[in-house]
Amino acid sequence: MLVNKSIISDIKIIIANSKDNAIRAVDNQRTLMYWHIGERIFEEEQQGKERADYGKFLTKYISEELEPEYGSGFSKRQIELFRQFYRTFPNTNTLYSQLSWSQYKIIIRLDSQDKIDFYIAETVKNNWTVRQLERQV
């Protein structure tokens, strides 16, 4: 029986693409989770006020409660990044599924909306990795 030898390479491509898509989907959900955590922290801090009264205490408290159960991804610094992420992107419609959480961590450090917009556009257009974005910034 003759078998088209390209079937194996075609199947390998399908498997690789599916794995990549699964990884991207998990990262997108994680990024959304961080955004929602940031939103909840911001709402708790503000409680309708212009400025938060107890932001540093709250992030420390949240970290102390979550880090033992969920690990270092919920350190005080990470919790602060979640809040900063929400403040930088207060609308989930402005998030890009092409960007990973690691790329967003670089972008939210930028000091102007023009820079944020520029580096997001360039990252998406050029399909930059985290290292490439870091070098460009």
Beta strands, then each sheet from edge to edge (+ up, - down):
end
